């Protein structure tokens, strides 16, 4: 969906989320703890939310939300983000977008 690509490419770190999703909240807390302030788009507050949700699944996100994009590329959902973090691979992906991690 064009809206997903546009938002993901305009924001270095982007999370598509739902306001009632506890896994979305967990990913947001992780990023905040790492000093990241991603752009969060709550799809349940978007009139196109159902279409965005379907499009995220078609793009290969592990679940519709959270869908995390870094540098315009889909990283994945909670499992992928946590796996990257535990393996030490998440911060290098974030570094180009954060002066605080340099």
N, C-alpha and C positions, 0 to 999 in steps of 0.2 A: 504494500500500500504506500502510496506516495507520501502520505503524512508521516509514516514511520521513518522512511528514508530521509525526509527533510529534517525532522526533529533530531534524528540520530547523527546526521552529518553536521548540523549546526551546533551541537553540544558535544564537547569532547567526551564527557561521561554522562550517559543517559540511562535512566531506569524507567521502563513502563511498569506501572504498579496499579494496585487497587487499594483503596483506603482501608479496606477491611481484611487485607491479606497479611497474616502474621509472618510468612516467609519473606514477603516484600519488605516488611518492617525490619526483619533481621538483616537483610542485605543492606538496607539503608543505614542501619546502626553500624554495621561493619565498616562501610565506607566512611561514615562520620568519624569513627574511631581511628581510621587510617588518615584522617585529615582531608578526605575527599568530600566535596560538596557537589554531588551530581545534580543534574536537572532531572526532576522526577515528574512524570506525566501520569496522573491518576486517571486511568481509562474509564473508571466507573463514574467520573465526573465529566466525561466527554460524550457529546451526542453520538459520535462515531465509535464509541467504545466497543460495541459488539463486533464491528467490522475490523477494528484494530486487533482485537483478541484473536479473531480467526486468521488474520494476516500474520500475526506473530507465530501462530502454530504452523502455518504454511512455510514460514521462513526457517523453521527448524528449532525454535526455542523449546527447551525441555518441558515447558508448561507455558500457558499463556502469560503468566506473570509470576515472579518478576522476570522481565526480559531486559538484560543488561547489555548495553552497547558501549564500547570503548573505541574511540577514534572512528566512529561510523560503522564499526563491524560488530555483528552479534557475537557476544561472548557466551551467552546462554542464560540459564536460570540459576536458581539457588545452588544446585549441586555443582554446576560448573564453576561458579564464582567461589564457592567454599573450597573446592578441589584446587583451584588455582592459588588461593590464599594459603592453604596448608602446604602446598608444594613450594611456596616461595615465588611463584610466577605472577602473582597479581600485581604487586607493587611495581615491578618493571613495566607492566602494561600501563599503569597509572602515571608513572614518572613524567612522561612528556607533557602531561596536562596539569601538573602540580609543581609549583615552585617550591613548596614546603618540603617535598620529598627529595629534592635534588641533592 
